[in-house]
Amino acid sequence: MTTMLTLSTWQPYRTLMLMPPGAAHSIWWGWPAGAGFSHWYVNLERPITRWAGGVDVYDQELDLLVYPDGRWSWKDEDAFAEYTGEPAFWDEAEAVAVRAEGERLLALARAGAPPFDGRWLDFQPDAAWPPTSMPHWWELPADATCWGTDYFQP
């Protein structure tokens, strides 16, 4: 099986992503097109790698959906279980840590603690902001540092 990176528009949600440095997750606020806030999407992942060209994310498949009314659900549990123990993914010990991070964030959500406390629910990007265009290096991995910082100038 081959995976091909392609540029596309994120659909069907407008999304605000919080990627805390060193965190084993990111949190995404989701708004369906033309509608109010829908949910938080907790993406469980290894801490992001920041580099001159941006950030790289190593997704760990298991995710958590949290709704403003208190409902929540796990997402992709079957795929998470399938990949656990596979050499290209994560071992059992890391899988336990991934699940624990999800449980920790779920406890914050149930308590209405930040960032699940209503902040940024009314976020609107500045109308003057142009759409982000992808730079010429968009498909390089973080270990492509051999290019030097000049390569990453627009």
LUMVEXLUM-752322 format. One line per field, with one value per residue: residue in three letters; chain; residue number from 1; x, y, z of N, C-alpha, C, O, CB in turn. Coordinates in steps of 0.1 Angstrom, whole numbers. Glycine has a CB too. Example, Ala and Ser with C-alpha at 12.3 -4.5 7.8 and 13.67 -1.06 7.14 Angstrom:
<pts>
residuo	c(ALA;SER)
cadena	c(A;A)
num	c(1;2)
n.px	c(132;128)
n.py	c(-57;-22)
n.pz	c(78;71)
ca.px	c(123;137)
ca.py	c(-45;-11)
ca.pz	c(78;71)
c.px	c(132;129)
c.py	c(-33;0)
c.pz	c(78;79)
o.px	c(142;134)
o.py	c(-33;11)
o.pz	c(85;80)
cb.px	c(113;141)
cb.py	c(-45;-6)
cb.pz	c(90;57)
</pts>
This chain:
<pts>
residuo	c(MET;THR;THR;MET;LEU;THR;LEU;SER;THR;TRP;GLN;PRO;TYR;ARG;THR;LEU;MET;LEU;MET;PRO;PRO;GLY;ALA;ALA;HIS;SER;ILE;TRP;TRP;GLY;TRP;PRO;ALA;GLY;ALA;GLY;PHE;SER;HIS;TRP;TYR;VAL;ASN;LEU;GLU;ARG;PRO;ILE;THR;ARG;TRP;ALA;GLY;GLY;VAL;ASP;VAL;TYR;ASP;GLN;GLU;LEU;ASP;LEU;LEU;VAL;TYR;PRO;ASP;GLY;ARG;TRP;SER;TRP;LYS;ASP;GLU;ASP;ALA;PHE;ALA;GLU;TYR;THR;GLY;GLU;PRO;ALA;PHE;TRP;ASP;GLU;ALA;GLU;ALA;VAL;ALA;VAL;ARG;ALA;GLU;GLY;GLU;ARG;LEU;LEU;ALA;LEU;ALA;ARG;ALA;GLY;ALA;PRO;PRO;PHE;ASP;GLY;ARG;TRP;LEU;ASP;PHE;GLN;PRO;ASP;ALA;ALA;TRP;PRO;PRO;THR;SER;MET;PRO;HIS;TRP;TRP;GLU;LEU;PRO;ALA;ASP;ALA;THR;CYS;TRP;GLY;THR;ASP;TYR;PHE;GLN;PRO)
cadena	c(A;A;A;A;A;A;A;A;A;A;A;A;A;A;A;A;A;A;A;A;A;A;A;A;A;A;A;A;A;A;A;A;A;A;A;A;A;A;A;A;A;A;A;A;A;A;A;A;A;A;A;A;A;A;A;A;A;A;A;A;A;A;A;A;A;A;A;A;A;A;A;A;A;A;A;A;A;A;A;A;A;A;A;A;A;A;A;A;A;A;A;A;A;A;A;A;A;A;A;A;A;A;A;A;A;A;A;A;A;A;A;A;A;A;A;A;A;A;A;A;A;A;A;A;A;A;A;A;A;A;A;A;A;A;A;A;A;A;A;A;A;A;A;A;A;A;A;A;A;A;A;A;A;A)
num	c(1;2;3;4;5;6;7;8;9;10;11;12;13;14;15;16;17;18;19;20;21;22;23;24;25;26;27;28;29;30;31;32;33;34;35;36;37;38;39;40;41;42;43;44;45;46;47;48;49;50;51;52;53;54;55;56;57;58;59;60;61;62;63;64;65;66;67;68;69;70;71;72;73;74;75;76;77;78;79;80;81;82;83;84;85;86;87;88;89;90;91;92;93;94;95;96;97;98;99;100;101;102;103;104;105;106;107;108;109;110;111;112;113;114;115;116;117;118;119;120;121;122;123;124;125;126;127;128;129;130;131;132;133;134;135;136;137;138;139;140;141;142;143;144;145;146;147;148;149;150;151;152;153;154)
n.px	c(8;5;10;1;11;-10;-22;-50;-82;-92;-120;-151;-150;-143;-113;-95;-64;-46;-14;3;37;57;36;17;-4;-28;-52;-83;-106;-138;-159;-187;-192;-207;-220;-224;-200;-190;-175;-148;-118;-96;-65;-44;-10;25;48;50;73;92;106;127;110;84;61;62;40;34;10;-10;-32;-54;-81;-101;-133;-151;-180;-198;-221;-214;-212;-191;-167;-145;-124;-114;-105;-103;-83;-62;-57;-50;-26;-10;19;30;60;65;49;38;47;34;38;39;14;-2;5;-4;-32;-36;-30;-51;-72;-65;-70;-97;-107;-101;-119;-144;-144;-147;-125;-97;-84;-111;-131;-148;-134;-124;-145;-159;-142;-130;-113;-93;-108;-91;-70;-53;-59;-39;-10;7;41;71;85;67;63;85;102;109;135;149;169;192;190;193;186;181;169;143;131;105)
n.py	c(-12;22;55;87;120;148;180;195;209;213;195;186;207;239;245;249;245;234;229;220;226;197;181;151;151;169;195;201;224;223;235;230;239;270;268;267;261;227;204;192;178;154;147;121;118;115;138;168;175;203;223;240;242;240;219;185;157;127;107;88;72;66;85;111;122;150;165;196;192;173;147;121;102;75;73;53;30;3;3;14;-7;-27;-17;-16;-30;-35;-32;-8;11;13;-1;-23;-10;17;20;18;42;60;56;63;90;99;93;110;135;132;133;160;172;163;176;202;217;238;229;227;244;262;283;300;291;309;316;333;335;363;383;395;378;360;329;302;293;265;260;256;235;217;189;178;158;163;155;165;184;189;207;233;265;286;275;273;297;319)
n.pz	c(0;-8;4;-5;-1;-3;-11;3;13;46;57;72;89;105;122;152;164;193;202;226;237;242;250;250;232;212;211;195;185;171;145;126;92;89;113;150;177;179;190;210;199;208;200;203;205;199;215;196;170;166;141;117;95;104;121;130;133;151;150;172;168;186;197;212;215;227;238;242;258;276;268;255;236;226;198;170;184;176;155;169;188;169;158;180;193;168;150;135;148;180;212;238;262;255;245;268;280;262;264;290;289;274;292;313;301;296;322;328;310;319;343;335;332;322;289;285;293;281;269;240;224;209;190;162;132;121;98;79;76;52;34;44;26;14;20;-1;10;23;24;36;61;96;101;80;82;70;50;59;74;56;35;42;40;27)
ca.px	c(0;13;3;6;7;-16;-28;-64;-88;-98;-134;-161;-149;-133;-106;-85;-56;-37;-4;12;50;60;24;14;-17;-32;-67;-88;-119;-144;-171;-191;-194;-219;-227;-216;-191;-195;-168;-133;-112;-83;-56;-33;1;38;50;53;87;92;118;127;100;71;60;58;31;33;-3;-11;-44;-65;-86;-112;-143;-158;-190;-202;-231;-208;-210;-177;-165;-132;-124;-104;-100;-99;-71;-52;-54;-44;-13;-2;29;36;73;64;40;42;46;23;40;35;-1;-7;8;-14;-46;-35;-30;-65;-80;-62;-77;-111;-110;-102;-131;-155;-144;-148;-112;-91;-90;-125;-139;-155;-125;-122;-157;-164;-130;-132;-101;-94;-112;-81;-60;-55;-58;-25;-6;17;54;77;90;57;63;98;101;117;149;155;176;204;187;197;175;179;160;129;126;96)
ca.py	c(0;34;67;98;133;157;192;196;217;206;195;197;216;249;239;256;234;238;219;224;220;186;173;139;153;182;196;208;229;221;242;227;251;278;265;270;251;213;195;191;165;152;139;115;118;118;153;173;179;216;225;253;242;238;209;171;150;113;103;75;66;67;99;113;133;156;174;206;187;163;134;118;88;72;71;45;20;-9;5;15;-21;-34;-12;-19;-42;-36;-25;6;19;14;-13;-23;0;30;20;21;56;67;55;71;104;101;93;123;146;130;138;174;175;160;186;215;224;242;239;223;253;272;293;299;286;319;320;336;341;376;383;400;367;352;314;297;285;256;264;246;224;212;175;173;154;171;152;171;196;190;217;245;274;294;267;274;311;319)
ca.pz	c(0;-9;9;-12;5;-12;-5;3;23;57;57;70;101;108;133;159;171;203;203;237;237;251;254;242;226;207;212;183;186;158;141;113;83;91;126;162;182;179;199;211;194;215;192;211;196;205;215;183;167;160;134;110;85;110;131;125;143;150;155;179;163;195;198;222;212;238;234;252;267;285;261;250;231;221;184;165;193;169;148;180;192;158;156;192;191;155;151;130;156;194;219;248;273;250;244;281;283;253;270;303;285;271;305;320;294;298;335;327;303;328;354;329;335;309;280;282;302;273;263;226;217;200;182;148;126;116;84;70;74;39;35;45;15;18;15;-10;18;31;26;42;75;105;100;68;87;62;41;65;77;45;26;47;38;16)
c.px	c(9;4;10;2;2;-21;-43;-69;-95;-113;-139;-160;-139;-126;-96;-77;-47;-27;6;26;52;48;23;0;-18;-47;-72;-103;-126;-157;-175;-193;-207;-227;-218;-207;-197;-189;-154;-129;-98;-75;-45;-22;14;40;55;68;86;106;116;115;86;71;57;50;32;20;-3;-25;-56;-69;-98;-120;-150;-167;-194;-212;-227;-206;-196;-177;-150;-134;-112;-98;-95;-86;-59;-47;-46;-29;-4;7;35;49;72;56;44;40;35;25;36;20;-8;-6;-2;-28;-46;-36;-45;-74;-78;-70;-92;-115;-110;-115;-143;-156;-146;-136;-106;-84;-105;-135;-147;-147;-124;-134;-162;-152;-134;-118;-103;-97;-101;-70;-63;-54;-43;-21;6;31;60;82;80;57;76;95;110;132;156;163;189;202;192;186;172;169;145;124;116;102)
c.py	c(12;46;78;111;142;169;192;206;209;207;185;208;228;244;248;246;240;226;223;218;209;177;161;139;167;183;205;212;228;228;237;240;257;275;268;259;237;204;198;178;164;142;134;113;119;133;157;176;192;217;237;254;241;228;195;164;135;109;89;68;68;82;99;125;137;166;184;201;176;149;133;104;87;70;63;35;8;-8;7;2;-28;-30;-15;-32;-43;-27;-10;16;21;1;-12;-12;14;31;23;36;64;67;63;86;108;102;105;134;145;135;153;179;174;171;200;223;228;230;236;232;264;282;289;293;296;324;322;341;355;376;387;389;360;337;311;289;277;260;252;234;215;197;169;169;163;167;156;183;198;202;231;255;283;288;270;289;311;325)
c.pz	c(0;-4;1;-5;-6;-5;-7;13;34;57;67;81;99;121;139;166;181;204;214;236;247;254;244;236;220;209;201;187;172;157;128;105;86;104;138;166;183;190;200;206;200;207;200;202;205;205;201;182;160;153;125;100;91;121;124;137;140;157;161;178;173;197;208;216;224;234;245;262;277;279;257;244;226;206;180;174;186;162;158;185;181;156;168;190;178;155;145;138;170;200;230;258;268;248;257;284;274;259;282;300;281;283;313;314;295;312;335;321;312;339;348;331;321;302;277;290;294;266;248;218;207;191;167;142;121;101;74;68;60;42;36;32;20;12;6;-3;26;33;32;57;83;104;87;71;78;52;46;65;65;35;29;47;26;4)
o.px	c(19;-8;22;-10;7;-25;-48;-62;-101;-118;-132;-169;-129;-133;-88;-83;-40;-31;16;27;49;50;27;-7;-9;-54;-66;-111;-119;-166;-167;-196;-218;-238;-206;-206;-209;-196;-148;-135;-90;-79;-36;-23;14;34;64;74;81;116;106;110;76;79;51;53;32;20;3;-28;-67;-60;-104;-115;-156;-164;-193;-213;-235;-199;-189;-185;-144;-145;-101;-86;-85;-77;-48;-35;-37;-21;9;1;44;49;80;55;53;33;29;15;30;14;-18;-15;-7;-34;-56;-43;-50;-83;-87;-75;-99;-126;-119;-121;-152;-167;-148;-137;-109;-78;-110;-146;-152;-152;-124;-132;-168;-154;-141;-112;-114;-91;-102;-61;-74;-49;-35;-28;13;32;55;85;84;53;77;88;119;140;167;164;195;212;195;176;160;161;136;113;119;95)
o.py	c(13;47;80;113;143;168;188;210;199;218;176;216;226;240;254;238;250;215;229;205;210;167;162;129;176;172;216;204;232;228;239;250;251;279;272;249;236;198;206;167;173;130;142;106;123;140;150;180;193;213;243;264;241;228;195;166;130;108;80;60;72;90;89;135;129;175;180;206;171;141;143;96;97;67;64;32;2;-17;2;-1;-36;-38;-15;-42;-51;-16;-2;27;29;-8;-2;-6;22;42;30;42;75;78;70;93;118;110;111;143;155;141;159;188;182;174;210;236;222;222;241;227;273;290;278;291;292;334;314;350;358;369;384;391;356;333;317;280;280;263;241;223;208;192;157;175;169;176;152;192;209;207;240;254;286;295;270;292;305;326)
o.pz	c(7;-7;1;-2;-17;7;-18;22;31;57;71;81;93;130;131;174;179;207;211;234;258;261;233;235;222;209;199;191;162;165;118;110;86;106;136;159;188;197;192;209;198;206;204;191;216;197;195;192;149;159;125;97;83;130;113;148;129;170;155;186;168;200;211;213;231;226;257;274;285;285;254;247;222;201;185;173;190;163;156;186;184;154;167;187;176;160;151;134;173;196;231;263;275;251;257;289;279;260;285;307;285;284;319;321;297;313;342;325;312;344;356;331;311;309;267;294;300;258;244;206;197;184;162;148;117;94;62;59;58;53;29;28;29;0;6;-9;34;44;33;64;78;107;84;62;80;46;38;58;63;29;21;52;16;-7)
cb.px	c(-10;18;4;1;20;-27;-22;-71;-99;-92;-139;-175;-146;-139;-100;-91;-48;-44;4;6;61;66;12;16;-28;-28;-70;-88;-120;-146;-169;-204;-193;-229;-230;-226;-185;-193;-170;-128;-111;-85;-51;-38;1;50;61;45;94;91;121;140;102;61;48;71;17;46;-14;-7;-42;-62;-89;-107;-153;-147;-203;-206;-243;-216;-220;-167;-174;-126;-124;-93;-111;-110;-72;-57;-67;-51;-13;-11;21;26;83;59;26;33;60;23;55;42;-6;0;22;-14;-49;-23;-21;-70;-76;-47;-73;-115;-99;-90;-133;-154;-131;-160;-102;-80;-82;-127;-130;-165;-111;-110;-168;-170;-119;-143;-96;-80;-125;-74;-61;-44;-65;-23;-1;14;64;88;101;43;61;108;104;112;151;143;179;207;173;209;177;192;163;128;138;83)
cb.py	c(0;37;68;98;139;150;205;182;227;211;191;191;209;264;226;267;227;240;217;221;231;191;182;126;152;185;202;199;244;206;257;219;247;275;250;273;255;207;180;194;165;148;146;102;129;110;157;185;168;227;212;254;231;235;212;163;155;106;105;76;52;60;106;116;128;161;167;219;182;162;132;121;85;59;85;54;17;-13;18;24;-28;-31;2;-19;-54;-30;-32;5;13;25;-16;-37;0;33;6;12;60;61;40;68;107;90;80;125;147;115;133;180;167;146;186;222;215;253;239;209;260;278;293;291;282;331;310;347;331;384;392;412;357;356;306;289;295;241;267;252;229;215;168;183;139;169;137;174;195;177;218;252;282;297;252;269;321;327)
cb.pz	c(12;-23;24;-26;11;-21;-12;5;16;71;42;69;113;109;129;169;160;217;189;251;239;263;253;250;237;192;227;171;191;156;142;113;68;80;126;173;195;165;194;226;178;230;179;219;186;198;226;179;158;171;125;102;76;99;141;122;141;157;144;193;161;209;185;236;200;249;229;246;259;297;250;261;219;227;176;159;204;159;139;191;196;145;153;204;195;144;143;115;155;200;226;255;277;236;238;292;279;239;273;311;274;261;313;320;279;296;345;319;290;334;361;335;342;312;267;286;312;281;269;222;227;208;183;145;115;118;82;77;85;29;24;57;3;14;26;-18;28;25;13;41;77;120;102;58;101;54;38;57;89;37;26;61;36;20)
</pts>
